[in-house]
Amino acid sequence: LDPWFKRRYPLKHLKKWLVWPWAIHPGLRDAQAVFFTCEQERILARQSFWLYQPRERILPYGTEGIPDPNTDYATTFLDQHPVLHQRRCLLFLGRVHPKKGPDLLIRALAVLQREGQWSAQSHCLVMAGPCQGRYARSLTRLATQLGVAESIHWTGMLLGDQKWGAFQAAEAFVLPSHQENYGIAVAEALSASTPVLITHPVNISPEIAADRAGLVEADTLPGIVNLLRQWLALDPQALEAMAVNAR
């Protein structure tokens, strides 16, 4: 129901219309309730099909979060990834897919590096996700072409304590996504007191902005560049306040 799919895959949307009036619409119309994970998801769902008459309800959604916020998971993670020591780290954690916008992130690093605001010696983007697929390999080639490969550290998929260690070791979690109905990884980052740098299409972005638990920008290259510029400009006190708000 998110209109991003209609814009991104118009032919698929046309095929959905063939079954929508007689198969899907009646199910939504006659259900006692149709649940949404947040307010923004509910609003966007109204924009895809004109036959749309559900009884809308928001079902609060989230995650159990970090097992123990007082436990130091970061030290073990950094010991296993010593290249990250003494560097300001951003963390991308999740499925490595075009919908998540990781290419924008790599291109933004190149812009900031040319401006002298980003250095491989003092900064690092940690890419935590499956890194063997065709799209992931295209991202490593892109990073090499743009001259930012040394600024990116690929860990592969992280689970359990390794995942929580990555959240704690990062100054911020970044998700430049083009569409997220909720964003579980965003909530996980918040639970670990890690501020989030996200885009407007992450549907809990209004709540993040209102609570000053992170920064929100457009899912475009200028938007991501501005998102990172704002993060780099924050002083330690502002970062600490944002971490408290995140938790």
C-alpha positions as CSV (number, residue, x, y, z in Angstrom):
1,L,0.0,0.0,0.0
2,D,2.9,2.4,0.3
3,P,2.9,4.7,-2.8
4,W,6.6,4.3,-3.2
5,F,6.0,0.9,-4.8
6,K,3.5,2.4,-7.2
7,R,6.1,5.0,-8.3
8,R,9.1,2.6,-8.4
9,Y,7.4,-0.4,-10.0
10,P,4.5,1.0,-12.2
11,L,4.1,-2.2,-14.2
12,K,3.7,-4.3,-11.0
13,H,1.2,-1.8,-9.8
14,L,-0.8,-2.2,-13.0
15,K,-0.9,-6.0,-12.4
16,K,-2.0,-5.5,-8.9
17,W,-5.0,-3.4,-10.2
18,L,-6.2,-6.5,-12.1
19,V,-6.9,-8.2,-8.8
20,W,-7.4,-5.3,-6.5
21,P,-11.2,-4.5,-7.0
22,W,-12.5,-8.1,-6.6
23,A,-9.8,-9.8,-4.4
24,I,-8.0,-7.3,-2.2
25,H,-10.3,-4.3,-1.7
26,P,-13.2,-6.4,-0.3
27,G,-10.8,-8.0,2.3
28,L,-9.7,-4.6,3.5
29,R,-13.2,-3.1,3.4
30,D,-14.9,-5.9,5.3
31,A,-12.1,-6.5,7.9
32,Q,-13.0,-5.4,11.5
33,A,-9.7,-3.5,11.5
34,V,-6.6,-3.0,9.3
35,F,-3.5,-2.5,11.5
36,F,-0.6,-0.1,10.7
37,T,2.7,0.2,12.5
38,C,2.7,4.0,12.8
39,E,0.8,7.1,11.8
40,Q,2.9,7.9,8.7
41,E,2.3,4.4,7.3
42,R,-1.4,4.8,7.7
43,I,-1.5,8.1,5.9
44,L,0.6,6.9,3.0
45,A,-1.5,3.7,2.5
46,R,-4.4,5.9,1.4
47,Q,-2.5,7.0,-1.8
48,S,-2.1,3.8,-3.8
49,F,-5.6,2.6,-4.8
50,W,-8.8,4.7,-5.1
51,L,-11.0,1.7,-3.9
52,Y,-9.8,2.0,-0.3
53,Q,-12.2,1.9,2.7
54,P,-10.6,0.1,5.6
55,R,-11.2,0.7,9.3
56,E,-7.7,1.9,10.2
57,R,-6.0,1.3,13.5
58,I,-2.4,1.8,14.6
59,L,-0.9,-1.1,16.4
60,P,2.1,0.0,18.4
61,Y,5.2,-1.7,17.1
62,G,8.8,-2.0,18.1
63,T,11.5,-4.2,19.4
64,E,12.8,-5.6,22.7
65,G,16.0,-3.7,22.0
66,I,19.4,-4.1,23.5
67,P,19.4,-6.9,26.2
68,D,21.2,-4.8,28.8
69,P,21.9,-1.1,28.1
70,N,24.5,-1.1,30.9
71,T,26.6,-3.9,29.4
72,D,29.6,-2.9,27.2
73,Y,29.2,-4.8,24.0
74,A,31.3,-2.3,22.0
75,T,34.7,-3.3,23.4
76,T,34.5,-6.9,22.1
77,F,33.2,-5.7,18.7
78,L,36.0,-3.2,18.3
79,D,38.6,-5.8,19.4
80,Q,37.3,-7.9,16.5
81,H,37.5,-5.0,14.1
82,P,40.6,-3.1,15.2
83,V,40.6,-0.9,12.0
84,L,37.7,1.0,13.7
85,H,39.7,2.1,16.7
86,Q,40.1,5.9,17.1
87,R,37.8,6.6,14.2
88,R,34.3,8.3,14.3
89,C,32.0,5.6,13.0
90,L,28.7,5.7,11.2
91,L,26.8,2.4,11.1
92,F,24.6,1.1,8.3
93,L,23.0,-2.2,9.4
94,G,20.5,-4.1,7.4
95,R,19.7,-5.6,4.1
96,V,22.0,-4.3,1.3
97,H,19.3,-3.4,-1.2
98,P,18.7,-0.4,-3.5
99,K,15.6,0.5,-1.5
100,K,17.8,1.2,1.5
101,G,19.8,3.9,-0.4
102,P,23.4,2.8,0.5
103,D,24.6,4.1,-2.9
104,L,23.5,7.6,-1.8
105,L,25.6,7.1,1.4
106,I,28.7,6.2,-0.6
107,R,28.3,9.1,-3.0
108,A,27.8,11.5,-0.1
109,L,31.1,10.4,1.5
110,A,32.8,11.3,-1.8
111,V,31.3,14.8,-1.7
112,L,32.4,15.3,1.9
113,Q,35.8,13.9,1.2
114,R,36.3,16.4,-1.6
115,E,35.2,19.2,0.7
116,G,37.7,18.1,3.3
117,Q,35.1,17.2,5.9
118,W,35.6,13.5,5.8
119,S,38.9,11.6,6.1
120,A,39.6,7.9,6.0
121,Q,42.1,8.3,8.8
122,S,39.5,9.7,11.3
123,H,36.1,8.6,9.9
124,C,34.6,5.3,8.9
125,L,31.3,4.0,7.5
126,V,30.6,0.5,8.9
127,M,28.5,-1.5,6.4
128,A,26.9,-4.3,8.4
129,G,24.9,-6.6,6.1
130,P,25.3,-9.4,3.6
131,C,28.1,-8.3,1.3
132,Q,28.4,-11.1,-1.3
133,G,25.4,-10.3,-3.5
134,R,25.6,-8.6,-6.9
135,Y,24.3,-5.3,-5.6
136,A,26.8,-5.2,-2.7
137,R,29.6,-5.9,-5.1
138,S,28.5,-3.0,-7.2
139,L,28.7,-0.8,-4.1
140,T,32.3,-1.8,-3.5
141,R,33.2,-0.9,-7.1
142,L,31.4,2.4,-6.7
143,A,33.4,3.2,-3.6
144,T,36.6,2.4,-5.4
145,Q,35.7,4.5,-8.3
146,L,34.8,7.5,-6.1
147,G,38.0,7.1,-4.0
148,V,36.3,6.3,-0.7
149,A,36.9,2.6,-0.4
150,E,39.3,3.1,2.6
151,S,36.5,4.9,4.4
152,I,34.2,1.9,4.4
153,H,34.5,-1.2,6.5
154,W,32.3,-4.2,5.5
155,T,31.6,-6.6,8.4
156,G,29.1,-8.9,6.8
157,M,25.9,-9.7,8.7
158,L,26.0,-9.1,12.4
159,L,23.9,-10.9,15.0
160,G,23.5,-11.0,18.8
161,D,26.1,-9.3,20.9
162,Q,28.1,-8.4,17.7
163,K,25.1,-6.4,16.5
164,W,24.7,-4.6,19.8
165,G,28.4,-3.9,19.9
166,A,28.3,-2.3,16.5
167,F,25.4,0.0,17.6
168,Q,27.3,1.0,20.7
169,A,30.6,1.6,18.9
170,A,28.9,3.9,16.3
171,E,28.3,7.6,16.9
172,A,25.2,7.3,14.9
173,F,23.1,4.8,12.9
174,V,22.4,5.9,9.3
175,L,19.6,4.7,7.1
176,P,19.1,6.7,3.8
177,S,16.1,4.6,2.8
178,H,13.6,5.3,0.1
179,Q,10.9,3.4,1.9
180,E,10.5,1.9,5.3
181,N,7.0,1.0,6.8
182,Y,8.6,1.3,10.3
183,G,12.3,0.5,10.5
184,I,13.1,-2.0,13.2
185,A,16.9,-1.4,13.0
186,V,16.1,2.3,13.8
187,A,14.3,1.3,17.0
188,E,17.2,-1.1,17.9
189,A,19.7,1.7,17.5
190,L,17.6,4.0,19.7
191,S,17.5,1.3,22.4
192,A,21.3,1.3,22.4
193,S,21.4,5.1,22.9
194,T,22.6,5.5,19.4
195,P,21.2,8.6,17.5
196,V,19.8,7.9,14.1
197,L,20.4,9.7,10.8
198,I,17.4,8.8,8.6
199,T,15.3,10.0,5.7
200,H,11.7,11.2,5.5
201,P,10.4,7.9,3.9
202,V,11.4,6.1,7.1
203,N,7.9,6.2,8.5
204,I,8.8,6.9,12.1
205,S,10.9,9.9,11.1
206,P,8.3,12.4,12.4
207,E,8.6,10.9,15.9
208,I,12.4,10.8,15.7
209,A,12.5,14.5,14.7
210,A,10.0,15.5,17.4
211,D,11.9,13.8,20.1
212,R,15.3,15.1,18.9
213,A,16.6,11.5,18.8
214,G,18.3,12.0,15.5
215,L,18.4,13.9,12.2
216,V,16.0,13.6,9.2
217,E,16.6,14.7,5.6
218,A,15.4,13.9,2.1
219,D,16.3,10.6,0.4
220,T,18.4,12.4,-2.3
221,L,22.1,12.9,-2.6
222,P,21.9,16.6,-1.5
223,G,19.7,15.4,1.4
224,I,22.2,12.7,2.5
225,V,25.2,15.1,2.1
226,N,23.3,17.6,4.3
227,L,22.5,14.9,6.8
228,L,26.1,14.0,7.3
229,R,27.2,17.6,7.4
230,Q,24.8,18.3,10.2
231,W,26.1,15.2,12.1
232,L,29.8,16.3,11.6
233,A,28.9,19.8,12.9
234,L,27.5,18.6,16.2
235,D,29.6,19.2,19.3
236,P,30.1,16.5,21.9
237,Q,27.5,17.9,24.2
238,A,24.9,17.9,21.4
239,L,25.8,14.3,20.5
240,E,25.4,13.3,24.2
241,A,22.0,14.9,24.5
242,M,20.8,13.2,21.3
243,A,22.0,9.9,22.6
244,V,20.0,10.4,25.8
245,N,16.9,11.3,23.8
246,A,17.4,8.2,21.6
247,R,17.3,5.8,24.6
